[in-house]
Amino acid sequence: MASSAEHLGKAALRCEERQGVLLDATVKAYLAAPLAAAVIDLSAGGAMLAADTGDLHKGDEIVLDAAGKQIVATVAWSNESFFGLAFHRRLDDREMSWLKRVGRA
């Protein structure tokens, strides 16, 4: 099992620019109760969230609700405390600006 530090290291190696944010969110998976989470890292193509991930597994399709924005994504990886999402559609510049503005660093 990978630690959060290993995931943070992998995130730093990605080509896509990632922004550190702190944004309250809800994750909704099919036939599962909504999960409260915090977006802690965001890019146009995905995000890393902190939450108790017991019911989430790699490959699960979810809807991320953050700051009133609903984003369809697939769980790319997870451990007990963190999980990564790959968005089904890249966020545009306006969406990224909004989420960074309402998120707190």
Jmol script that loads the backbone (N, CA, C; Angstrom):
load data "model"
ATOM      1  N   MET A   1       0.844  -1.174   0.000  1.00  0.00           N
ATOM      2  CA  MET A   1       0.000   0.000   0.000  1.00  0.00           C
ATOM      3  C   MET A   1       0.893   1.243   0.000  1.00  0.00           C
ATOM      4  N   ALA A   2       0.580   2.195  -0.862  1.00  0.00           N
ATOM      5  CA  ALA A   2       1.383   3.404  -0.979  1.00  0.00           C
ATOM      6  C   ALA A   2       0.977   4.416   0.076  1.00  0.00           C
ATOM      7  N   SER A   3       1.935   5.164   0.563  1.00  0.00           N
ATOM      8  CA  SER A   3       1.649   6.212   1.539  1.00  0.00           C
ATOM      9  C   SER A   3       1.210   7.471   0.811  1.00  0.00           C
ATOM     10  N   SER A   4       0.651   8.425   1.569  1.00  0.00           N
ATOM     11  CA  SER A   4       0.252   9.692   0.954  1.00  0.00           C
ATOM     12  C   SER A   4       1.470  10.423   0.408  1.00  0.00           C
ATOM     13  N   ALA A   5       2.631  10.275   1.061  1.00  0.00           N
ATOM     14  CA  ALA A   5       3.852  10.916   0.566  1.00  0.00           C
ATOM     15  C   ALA A   5       4.231  10.364  -0.803  1.00  0.00           C
ATOM     16  N   GLU A   6       4.059   9.048  -1.019  1.00  0.00           N
ATOM     17  CA  GLU A   6       4.355   8.472  -2.326  1.00  0.00           C
ATOM     18  C   GLU A   6       3.422   9.032  -3.382  1.00  0.00           C
ATOM     19  N   HIS A   7       2.130   9.169  -3.037  1.00  0.00           N
ATOM     20  CA  HIS A   7       1.176   9.736  -3.993  1.00  0.00           C
ATOM     21  C   HIS A   7       1.509  11.189  -4.289  1.00  0.00           C
ATOM     22  N   LEU A   8       1.915  11.944  -3.255  1.00  0.00           N
ATOM     23  CA  LEU A   8       2.305  13.329  -3.488  1.00  0.00           C
ATOM     24  C   LEU A   8       3.517  13.390  -4.405  1.00  0.00           C
ATOM     25  N   GLY A   9       4.445  12.464  -4.233  1.00  0.00           N
ATOM     26  CA  GLY A   9       5.613  12.405  -5.104  1.00  0.00           C
ATOM     27  C   GLY A   9       5.231  12.106  -6.534  1.00  0.00           C
ATOM     28  N   LYS A  10       4.303  11.174  -6.732  1.00  0.00           N
ATOM     29  CA  LYS A  10       3.840  10.843  -8.083  1.00  0.00           C
ATOM     30  C   LYS A  10       3.140  12.041  -8.706  1.00  0.00           C
ATOM     31  N   ALA A  11       2.357  12.774  -7.908  1.00  0.00           N
ATOM     32  CA  ALA A  11       1.644  13.946  -8.421  1.00  0.00           C
ATOM     33  C   ALA A  11       2.636  14.995  -8.912  1.00  0.00           C
ATOM     34  N   ALA A  12       3.747  15.150  -8.205  1.00  0.00           N
ATOM     35  CA  ALA A  12       4.744  16.146  -8.592  1.00  0.00           C
ATOM     36  C   ALA A  12       5.393  15.795  -9.918  1.00  0.00           C
ATOM     37  N   LEU A  13       5.423  14.515 -10.274  1.00  0.00           N
ATOM     38  CA  LEU A  13       6.054  14.083 -11.513  1.00  0.00           C
ATOM     39  C   LEU A  13       5.150  14.236 -12.730  1.00  0.00           C
ATOM     40  N   ARG A  14       3.877  14.447 -12.537  1.00  0.00           N
ATOM     41  CA  ARG A  14       2.962  14.576 -13.670  1.00  0.00           C
ATOM     42  C   ARG A  14       3.269  15.838 -14.455  1.00  0.00           C
ATOM     43  N   CYS A  15       3.013  15.794 -15.733  1.00  0.00           N
ATOM     44  CA  CYS A  15       3.277  16.936 -16.599  1.00  0.00           C
ATOM     45  C   CYS A  15       2.279  18.063 -16.368  1.00  0.00           C
ATOM     46  N   GLU A  16       1.091  17.713 -15.988  1.00  0.00           N
ATOM     47  CA  GLU A  16       0.039  18.690 -15.831  1.00  0.00           C
ATOM     48  C   GLU A  16       0.239  19.517 -14.563  1.00  0.00           C
ATOM     49  N   GLU A  17       0.074  20.819 -14.679  1.00  0.00           N
ATOM     50  CA  GLU A  17       0.232  21.696 -13.523  1.00  0.00           C
ATOM     51  C   GLU A  17      -0.867  21.427 -12.503  1.00  0.00           C
ATOM     52  N   ARG A  18      -0.457  21.196 -11.272  1.00  0.00           N
ATOM     53  CA  ARG A  18      -1.398  20.947 -10.181  1.00  0.00           C
ATOM     54  C   ARG A  18      -1.361  22.117  -9.227  1.00  0.00           C
ATOM     55  N   GLN A  19      -2.536  22.447  -8.708  1.00  0.00           N
ATOM     56  CA  GLN A  19      -2.680  23.553  -7.783  1.00  0.00           C
ATOM     57  C   GLN A  19      -3.090  23.020  -6.420  1.00  0.00           C
ATOM     58  N   GLY A  20      -2.396  23.424  -5.372  1.00  0.00           N
ATOM     59  CA  GLY A  20      -2.807  23.070  -4.025  1.00  0.00           C
ATOM     60  C   GLY A  20      -4.014  23.904  -3.637  1.00  0.00           C
ATOM     61  N   VAL A  21      -5.067  23.267  -3.203  1.00  0.00           N
ATOM     62  CA  VAL A  21      -6.283  23.951  -2.756  1.00  0.00           C
ATOM     63  C   VAL A  21      -6.812  23.221  -1.520  1.00  0.00           C
ATOM     64  N   LEU A  22      -7.746  23.832  -0.861  1.00  0.00           N
ATOM     65  CA  LEU A  22      -8.499  23.150   0.184  1.00  0.00           C
ATOM     66  C   LEU A  22      -9.954  23.507  -0.059  1.00  0.00           C
ATOM     67  N   LEU A  23     -10.698  22.535  -0.540  1.00  0.00           N
ATOM     68  CA  LEU A  23     -12.057  22.768  -1.003  1.00  0.00           C
ATOM     69  C   LEU A  23     -12.955  21.646  -0.507  1.00  0.00           C
ATOM     70  N   ASP A  24     -13.969  22.003   0.280  1.00  0.00           N
ATOM     71  CA  ASP A  24     -14.922  20.992   0.738  1.00  0.00           C
ATOM     72  C   ASP A  24     -15.676  20.422  -0.451  1.00  0.00           C
ATOM     73  N   ALA A  25     -15.925  19.117  -0.402  1.00  0.00           N
ATOM     74  CA  ALA A  25     -16.579  18.449  -1.528  1.00  0.00           C
ATOM     75  C   ALA A  25     -17.379  17.256  -1.039  1.00  0.00           C
ATOM     76  N   THR A  26     -18.241  16.777  -1.914  1.00  0.00           N
ATOM     77  CA  THR A  26     -18.980  15.538  -1.694  1.00  0.00           C
ATOM     78  C   THR A  26     -18.739  14.639  -2.895  1.00  0.00           C
ATOM     79  N   VAL A  27     -18.506  13.362  -2.612  1.00  0.00           N
ATOM     80  CA  VAL A  27     -18.292  12.377  -3.671  1.00  0.00           C
ATOM     81  C   VAL A  27     -19.475  11.422  -3.639  1.00  0.00           C
ATOM     82  N   LYS A  28     -20.085  11.213  -4.801  1.00  0.00           N
ATOM     83  CA  LYS A  28     -21.237  10.324  -4.906  1.00  0.00           C
ATOM     84  C   LYS A  28     -20.909   9.195  -5.873  1.00  0.00           C
ATOM     85  N   ALA A  29     -20.878   7.983  -5.337  1.00  0.00           N
ATOM     86  CA  ALA A  29     -20.661   6.797  -6.158  1.00  0.00           C
ATOM     87  C   ALA A  29     -21.986   6.064  -6.296  1.00  0.00           C
ATOM     88  N   TYR A  30     -22.128   5.298  -7.348  1.00  0.00           N
ATOM     89  CA  TYR A  30     -23.346   4.544  -7.607  1.00  0.00           C
ATOM     90  C   TYR A  30     -23.652   3.624  -6.433  1.00  0.00           C
ATOM     91  N   LEU A  31     -24.895   3.678  -5.952  1.00  0.00           N
ATOM     92  CA  LEU A  31     -25.388   2.834  -4.863  1.00  0.00           C
ATOM     93  C   LEU A  31     -24.590   2.955  -3.562  1.00  0.00           C
ATOM     94  N   ALA A  32     -23.944   4.082  -3.342  1.00  0.00           N
ATOM     95  CA  ALA A  32     -23.203   4.308  -2.099  1.00  0.00           C
ATOM     96  C   ALA A  32     -23.666   5.629  -1.490  1.00  0.00           C
ATOM     97  N   ALA A  33     -23.537   5.722  -0.187  1.00  0.00           N
ATOM     98  CA  ALA A  33     -23.871   6.966   0.494  1.00  0.00           C
ATOM     99  C   ALA A  33     -22.879   8.057   0.084  1.00  0.00           C
ATOM    100  N   PRO A  34     -23.321   9.314   0.006  1.00  0.00           N
ATOM    101  CA  PRO A  34     -22.393  10.407  -0.311  1.00  0.00           C
ATOM    102  C   PRO A  34     -21.253  10.444   0.710  1.00  0.00           C
ATOM    103  N   LEU A  35     -20.074  10.792   0.244  1.00  0.00           N
ATOM    104  CA  LEU A  35     -18.874  10.815   1.067  1.00  0.00           C
ATOM    105  C   LEU A  35     -18.354  12.243   1.157  1.00  0.00           C
ATOM    106  N   ALA A  36     -18.198  12.762   2.373  1.00  0.00           N
ATOM    107  CA  ALA A  36     -17.600  14.087   2.564  1.00  0.00           C
ATOM    108  C   ALA A  36     -16.098  13.959   2.344  1.00  0.00           C
ATOM    109  N   ALA A  37     -15.536  14.901   1.600  1.00  0.00           N
ATOM    110  CA  ALA A  37     -14.117  14.865   1.280  1.00  0.00           C
ATOM    111  C   ALA A  37     -13.590  16.287   1.165  1.00  0.00           C
ATOM    112  N   ALA A  38     -12.280  16.405   1.035  1.00  0.00           N
ATOM    113  CA  ALA A  38     -11.632  17.695   0.800  1.00  0.00           C
ATOM    114  C   ALA A  38     -10.720  17.566  -0.406  1.00  0.00           C
ATOM    115  N   VAL A  39     -10.912  18.439  -1.387  1.00  0.00           N
ATOM    116  CA  VAL A  39     -10.003  18.497  -2.531  1.00  0.00           C
ATOM    117  C   VAL A  39      -8.747  19.195  -2.041  1.00  0.00           C
ATOM    118  N   ILE A  40      -7.589  18.548  -2.199  1.00  0.00           N
ATOM    119  CA  ILE A  40      -6.347  19.150  -1.718  1.00  0.00           C
ATOM    120  C   ILE A  40      -5.356  19.450  -2.837  1.00  0.00           C
ATOM    121  N   ASP A  41      -5.659  18.968  -4.031  1.00  0.00           N
ATOM    122  CA  ASP A  41      -4.770  19.163  -5.174  1.00  0.00           C
ATOM    123  C   ASP A  41      -5.649  19.050  -6.408  1.00  0.00           C
ATOM    124  N   LEU A  42      -5.488  19.986  -7.345  1.00  0.00           N
ATOM    125  CA  LEU A  42      -6.400  20.077  -8.478  1.00  0.00           C
ATOM    126  C   LEU A  42      -5.633  20.395  -9.748  1.00  0.00           C
ATOM    127  N   SER A  43      -6.030  19.739 -10.834  1.00  0.00           N
ATOM    128  CA  SER A  43      -5.537  20.085 -12.172  1.00  0.00           C
ATOM    129  C   SER A  43      -6.736  20.027 -13.105  1.00  0.00           C
ATOM    130  N   ALA A  44      -6.534  20.412 -14.348  1.00  0.00           N
ATOM    131  CA  ALA A  44      -7.630  20.384 -15.316  1.00  0.00           C
ATOM    132  C   ALA A  44      -8.112  18.966 -15.583  1.00  0.00           C
ATOM    133  N   GLY A  45      -7.253  17.971 -15.364  1.00  0.00           N
ATOM    134  CA  GLY A  45      -7.606  16.591 -15.676  1.00  0.00           C
ATOM    135  C   GLY A  45      -7.903  15.702 -14.490  1.00  0.00           C
ATOM    136  N   GLY A  46      -7.725  16.211 -13.266  1.00  0.00           N
ATOM    137  CA  GLY A  46      -7.974  15.358 -12.105  1.00  0.00           C
ATOM    138  C   GLY A  46      -7.742  16.067 -10.796  1.00  0.00           C
ATOM    139  N   ALA A  47      -7.837  15.308  -9.712  1.00  0.00           N
ATOM    140  CA  ALA A  47      -7.692  15.885  -8.383  1.00  0.00           C
ATOM    141  C   ALA A  47      -7.275  14.817  -7.393  1.00  0.00           C
ATOM    142  N   MET A  48      -6.715  15.270  -6.272  1.00  0.00           N
ATOM    143  CA  MET A  48      -6.458  14.396  -5.142  1.00  0.00           C
ATOM    144  C   MET A  48      -7.320  14.898  -3.993  1.00  0.00           C
ATOM    145  N   LEU A  49      -7.981  13.952  -3.333  1.00  0.00           N
ATOM    146  CA  LEU A  49      -8.868  14.289  -2.233  1.00  0.00           C
ATOM    147  C   LEU A  49      -8.471  13.533  -0.979  1.00  0.00           C
ATOM    148  N   ALA A  50      -8.823  14.115   0.156  1.00  0.00           N
ATOM    149  CA  ALA A  50      -8.625  13.468   1.449  1.00  0.00           C
ATOM    150  C   ALA A  50      -9.999  13.075   1.990  1.00  0.00           C
ATOM    151  N   ALA A  51     -10.122  11.828   2.435  1.00  0.00           N
ATOM    152  CA  ALA A  51     -11.373  11.326   3.009  1.00  0.00           C
ATOM    153  C   ALA A  51     -11.155   9.914   3.511  1.00  0.00           C
ATOM    154  N   ASP A  52     -12.100   9.411   4.295  1.00  0.00           N
ATOM    155  CA  ASP A  52     -12.111   7.996   4.658  1.00  0.00           C
ATOM    156  C   ASP A  52     -12.620   7.265   3.423  1.00  0.00           C
ATOM    157  N   THR A  53     -11.764   6.541   2.749  1.00  0.00           N
ATOM    158  CA  THR A  53     -12.076   5.994   1.427  1.00  0.00           C
ATOM    159  C   THR A  53     -12.546   4.544   1.442  1.00  0.00           C
ATOM    160  N   GLY A  54     -13.030   4.063   2.556  1.00  0.00           N
ATOM    161  CA  GLY A  54     -13.397   2.663   2.686  1.00  0.00           C
ATOM    162  C   GLY A  54     -14.283   2.110   1.585  1.00  0.00           C
ATOM    163  N   ASP A  55     -15.218   2.897   1.075  1.00  0.00           N
ATOM    164  CA  ASP A  55     -16.150   2.407   0.060  1.00  0.00           C
ATOM    165  C   ASP A  55     -15.725   2.723  -1.374  1.00  0.00           C
ATOM    166  N   LEU A  56     -14.604   3.406  -1.559  1.00  0.00           N
ATOM    167  CA  LEU A  56     -14.146   3.754  -2.899  1.00  0.00           C
ATOM    168  C   LEU A  56     -13.021   2.833  -3.342  1.00  0.00           C
ATOM    169  N   HIS A  57     -13.052   2.481  -4.620  1.00  0.00           N
ATOM    170  CA  HIS A  57     -12.041   1.586  -5.165  1.00  0.00           C
ATOM    171  C   HIS A  57     -11.601   2.080  -6.534  1.00  0.00           C
ATOM    172  N   LYS A  58     -10.385   1.759  -6.909  1.00  0.00           N
ATOM    173  CA  LYS A  58      -9.872   2.120  -8.221  1.00  0.00           C
ATOM    174  C   LYS A  58     -10.856   1.645  -9.285  1.00  0.00           C
ATOM    175  N   GLY A  59     -11.175   2.540 -10.210  1.00  0.00           N
ATOM    176  CA  GLY A  59     -12.091   2.205 -11.295  1.00  0.00           C
ATOM    177  C   GLY A  59     -13.530   2.630 -11.051  1.00  0.00           C
ATOM    178  N   ASP A  60     -13.884   2.973  -9.806  1.00  0.00           N
ATOM    179  CA  ASP A  60     -15.247   3.434  -9.524  1.00  0.00           C
ATOM    180  C   ASP A  60     -15.509   4.751 -10.233  1.00  0.00           C
ATOM    181  N   GLU A  61     -16.682   4.871 -10.851  1.00  0.00           N
ATOM    182  CA  GLU A  61     -17.094   6.137 -11.445  1.00  0.00           C
ATOM    183  C   GLU A  61     -17.892   6.899 -10.400  1.00  0.00           C
ATOM    184  N   ILE A  62     -17.576   8.186 -10.271  1.00  0.00           N
ATOM    185  CA  ILE A  62     -18.208   9.006  -9.235  1.00  0.00           C
ATOM    186  C   ILE A  62     -18.619  10.358  -9.821  1.00  0.00           C
ATOM    187  N   VAL A  63     -19.386  11.098  -9.021  1.00  0.00           N
ATOM    188  CA  VAL A  63     -19.654  12.504  -9.309  1.00  0.00           C
ATOM    189  C   VAL A  63     -19.074  13.291  -8.140  1.00  0.00           C
ATOM    190  N   LEU A  64     -18.169  14.206  -8.449  1.00  0.00           N
ATOM    191  CA  LEU A  64     -17.574  15.095  -7.457  1.00  0.00           C
ATOM    192  C   LEU A  64     -18.378  16.378  -7.449  1.00  0.00           C
ATOM    193  N   ASP A  65     -18.861  16.773  -6.289  1.00  0.00           N
ATOM    194  CA  ASP A  65     -19.588  18.034  -6.137  1.00  0.00           C
ATOM    195  C   ASP A  65     -18.722  18.945  -5.280  1.00  0.00           C
ATOM    196  N   ALA A  66     -18.169  19.983  -5.903  1.00  0.00           N
ATOM    197  CA  ALA A  66     -17.288  20.924  -5.213  1.00  0.00           C
ATOM    198  C   ALA A  66     -17.678  22.339  -5.618  1.00  0.00           C
ATOM    199  N   ALA A  67     -18.003  23.162  -4.634  1.00  0.00           N
ATOM    200  CA  ALA A  67     -18.360  24.561  -4.871  1.00  0.00           C
ATOM    201  C   ALA A  67     -19.499  24.687  -5.874  1.00  0.00           C
ATOM    202  N   GLY A  68     -20.455  23.758  -5.821  1.00  0.00           N
ATOM    203  CA  GLY A  68     -21.595  23.797  -6.717  1.00  0.00           C
ATOM    204  C   GLY A  68     -21.307  23.273  -8.115  1.00  0.00           C
ATOM    205  N   LYS A  69     -20.083  22.857  -8.355  1.00  0.00           N
ATOM    206  CA  LYS A  69     -19.676  22.311  -9.658  1.00  0.00           C
ATOM    207  C   LYS A  69     -19.704  20.798  -9.568  1.00  0.00           C
ATOM    208  N   GLN A  70     -20.394  20.151 -10.483  1.00  0.00           N
ATOM    209  CA  GLN A  70     -20.457  18.693 -10.490  1.00  0.00           C
ATOM    210  C   GLN A  70     -19.592  18.162 -11.630  1.00  0.00           C
ATOM    211  N   ILE A  71     -18.654  17.260 -11.253  1.00  0.00           N
ATOM    212  CA  ILE A  71     -17.658  16.765 -12.192  1.00  0.00           C
ATOM    213  C   ILE A  71     -17.678  15.236 -12.167  1.00  0.00           C
ATOM    214  N   VAL A  72     -17.856  14.620 -13.319  1.00  0.00           N
ATOM    215  CA  VAL A  72     -17.847  13.162 -13.419  1.00  0.00           C
ATOM    216  C   VAL A  72     -16.391  12.712 -13.534  1.00  0.00           C
ATOM    217  N   ALA A  73     -16.043  11.672 -12.766  1.00  0.00           N
ATOM    218  CA  ALA A  73     -14.650  11.223 -12.717  1.00  0.00           C
ATOM    219  C   ALA A  73     -14.587   9.727 -12.423  1.00  0.00           C
ATOM    220  N   THR A  74     -13.384   9.179 -12.583  1.00  0.00           N
ATOM    221  CA  THR A  74     -13.094   7.797 -12.218  1.00  0.00           C
ATOM    222  C   THR A  74     -12.012   7.813 -11.147  1.00  0.00           C
ATOM    223  N   VAL A  75     -12.161   6.948 -10.139  1.00  0.00           N
ATOM    224  CA  VAL A  75     -11.138   6.829  -9.103  1.00  0.00           C
ATOM    225  C   VAL A  75      -9.909   6.182  -9.736  1.00  0.00           C
ATOM    226  N   ALA A  76      -8.793   6.894  -9.711  1.00  0.00           N
ATOM    227  CA  ALA A  76      -7.546   6.411 -10.317  1.00  0.00           C
ATOM    228  C   ALA A  76      -6.725   5.588  -9.330  1.00  0.00           C
ATOM    229  N   TRP A  77      -6.794   5.921  -8.042  1.00  0.00           N
ATOM    230  CA  TRP A  77      -6.088   5.197  -6.983  1.00  0.00           C
ATOM    231  C   TRP A  77      -6.718   5.594  -5.648  1.00  0.00           C
ATOM    232  N   SER A  78      -6.524   4.780  -4.640  1.00  0.00           N
ATOM    233  CA  SER A  78      -7.003   5.133  -3.300  1.00  0.00           C
ATOM    234  C   SER A  78      -6.223   4.373  -2.242  1.00  0.00           C
ATOM    235  N   ASN A  79      -6.152   4.967  -1.062  1.00  0.00           N
ATOM    236  CA  ASN A  79      -5.681   4.292   0.134  1.00  0.00           C
ATOM    237  C   ASN A  79      -6.641   4.679   1.257  1.00  0.00           C
ATOM    238  N   GLU A  80      -6.317   4.463   2.501  1.00  0.00           N
ATOM    239  CA  GLU A  80      -7.275   4.717   3.577  1.00  0.00           C
ATOM    240  C   GLU A  80      -7.652   6.183   3.733  1.00  0.00           C
ATOM    241  N   SER A  81      -6.759   7.095   3.365  1.00  0.00           N
ATOM    242  CA  SER A  81      -6.962   8.511   3.659  1.00  0.00           C
ATOM    243  C   SER A  81      -7.032   9.426   2.446  1.00  0.00           C
ATOM    244  N   PHE A  82      -6.576   8.961   1.294  1.00  0.00           N
ATOM    245  CA  PHE A  82      -6.516   9.810   0.110  1.00  0.00           C
ATOM    246  C   PHE A  82      -6.960   9.026  -1.114  1.00  0.00           C
ATOM    247  N   PHE A  83      -7.424   9.747  -2.138  1.00  0.00           N
ATOM    248  CA  PHE A  83      -7.709   9.102  -3.414  1.00  0.00           C
ATOM    249  C   PHE A  83      -7.551  10.113  -4.536  1.00  0.00           C
ATOM    250  N   GLY A  84      -7.236   9.590  -5.713  1.00  0.00           N
ATOM    251  CA  GLY A  84      -7.047  10.420  -6.891  1.00  0.00           C
ATOM    252  C   GLY A  84      -8.169  10.194  -7.882  1.00  0.00           C
ATOM    253  N   LEU A  85      -8.546  11.259  -8.551  1.00  0.00           N
ATOM    254  CA  LEU A  85      -9.598  11.197  -9.563  1.00  0.00           C
ATOM    255  C   LEU A  85      -9.060  11.594 -10.923  1.00  0.00           C
ATOM    256  N   ALA A  86      -9.526  10.916 -11.949  1.00  0.00           N
ATOM    257  CA  ALA A  86      -9.286  11.303 -13.339  1.00  0.00           C
ATOM    258  C   ALA A  86     -10.624  11.790 -13.881  1.00  0.00           C
ATOM    259  N   PHE A  87     -10.694  13.071 -14.216  1.00  0.00           N
ATOM    260  CA  PHE A  87     -11.943  13.640 -14.715  1.00  0.00           C
ATOM    261  C   PHE A  87     -12.270  13.081 -16.095  1.00  0.00           C
ATOM    262  N   HIS A  88     -13.539  12.883 -16.373  1.00  0.00           N
ATOM    263  CA  HIS A  88     -13.967  12.404 -17.687  1.00  0.00           C
ATOM    264  C   HIS A  88     -13.856  13.496 -18.743  1.00  0.00           C
ATOM    265  N   ARG A  89     -13.896  14.738 -18.295  1.00  0.00           N
ATOM    266  CA  ARG A  89     -13.760  15.894 -19.190  1.00  0.00           C
ATOM    267  C   ARG A  89     -12.829  16.889 -18.513  1.00  0.00           C
ATOM    268  N   ARG A  90     -11.848  17.377 -19.257  1.00  0.00           N
ATOM    269  CA  ARG A  90     -10.919  18.358 -18.683  1.00  0.00           C
ATOM    270  C   ARG A  90     -11.655  19.637 -18.305  1.00  0.00           C
ATOM    271  N   LEU A  91     -11.266  20.217 -17.185  1.00  0.00           N
ATOM    272  CA  LEU A  91     -11.833  21.492 -16.772  1.00  0.00           C
ATOM    273  C   LEU A  91     -11.245  22.598 -17.639  1.00  0.00           C
ATOM    274  N   ASP A  92     -12.085  23.568 -18.005  1.00  0.00           N
ATOM    275  CA  ASP A  92     -11.557  24.694 -18.779  1.00  0.00           C
ATOM    276  C   ASP A  92     -10.978  25.736 -17.819  1.00  0.00           C
ATOM    277  N   ASP A  93     -10.366  26.775 -18.379  1.00  0.00           N
ATOM    278  CA  ASP A  93      -9.699  27.798 -17.560  1.00  0.00           C
ATOM    279  C   ASP A  93     -10.662  28.486 -16.598  1.00  0.00           C
ATOM    280  N   ARG A  94     -11.877  28.749 -17.048  1.00  0.00           N
ATOM    281  CA  ARG A  94     -12.868  29.417 -16.196  1.00  0.00           C
ATOM    282  C   ARG A  94     -13.233  28.541 -14.999  1.00  0.00           C
ATOM    283  N   GLU A  95     -13.434  27.251 -15.234  1.00  0.00           N
ATOM    284  CA  GLU A  95     -13.765  26.332 -14.143  1.00  0.00           C
ATOM    285  C   GLU A  95     -12.605  26.217 -13.150  1.00  0.00           C
ATOM    286  N   MET A  96     -11.387  26.112 -13.671  1.00  0.00           N
ATOM    287  CA  MET A  96     -10.216  26.045 -12.797  1.00  0.00           C
ATOM    288  C   MET A  96     -10.097  27.308 -11.952  1.00  0.00           C
ATOM    289  N   SER A  97     -10.272  28.458 -12.559  1.00  0.00           N
ATOM    290  CA  SER A  97     -10.185  29.722 -11.821  1.00  0.00           C
ATOM    291  C   SER A  97     -11.220  29.783 -10.705  1.00  0.00           C
ATOM    292  N   TRP A  98     -12.449  29.371 -10.995  1.00  0.00           N
ATOM    293  CA  TRP A  98     -13.515  29.375 -10.000  1.00  0.00           C
ATOM    294  C   TRP A  98     -13.161  28.473  -8.822  1.00  0.00           C
ATOM    295  N   LEU A  99     -12.762  27.255  -9.103  1.00  0.00           N
ATOM    296  CA  LEU A  99     -12.458  26.310  -8.025  1.00  0.00           C
ATOM    297  C   LEU A  99     -11.259  26.754  -7.197  1.00  0.00           C
ATOM    298  N   LYS A 100     -10.251  27.330  -7.830  1.00  0.00           N
ATOM    299  CA  LYS A 100      -9.095  27.843  -7.081  1.00  0.00           C
ATOM    300  C   LYS A 100      -9.500  29.046  -6.234  1.00  0.00           C
ATOM    301  N   ARG A 101     -10.382  29.882  -6.769  1.00  0.00           N
ATOM    302  CA  ARG A 101     -10.798  31.095  -6.044  1.00  0.00           C
ATOM    303  C   ARG A 101     -11.613  30.742  -4.806  1.00  0.00           C
ATOM    304  N   VAL A 102     -12.535  29.780  -4.934  1.00  0.00           N
ATOM    305  CA  VAL A 102     -13.381  29.427  -3.780  1.00  0.00           C
ATOM    306  C   VAL A 102     -12.660  28.496  -2.822  1.00  0.00           C
ATOM    307  N   GLY A 103     -11.633  27.790  -3.294  1.00  0.00           N
ATOM    308  CA  GLY A 103     -10.819  26.954  -2.412  1.00  0.00           C
ATOM    309  C   GLY A 103      -9.895  27.821  -1.608  1.00  0.00           C
ATOM    310  N   ARG A 104      -9.492  27.329  -0.462  1.00  0.00           N
ATOM    311  CA  ARG A 104      -8.565  28.102   0.359  1.00  0.00           C
ATOM    312  C   ARG A 104      -7.244  27.349   0.454  1.00  0.00           C
ATOM    313  N   ALA A 105      -6.179  28.072   0.332  1.00  0.00           N
ATOM    314  CA  ALA A 105      -4.855  27.433   0.355  1.00  0.00           C
ATOM    315  C   ALA A 105      -4.308  27.373   1.762  1.00  0.00           C
TER     316      ALA A 105
END
end "model"
wireframe off; spacefill off
backbone 0.3
color backbone group
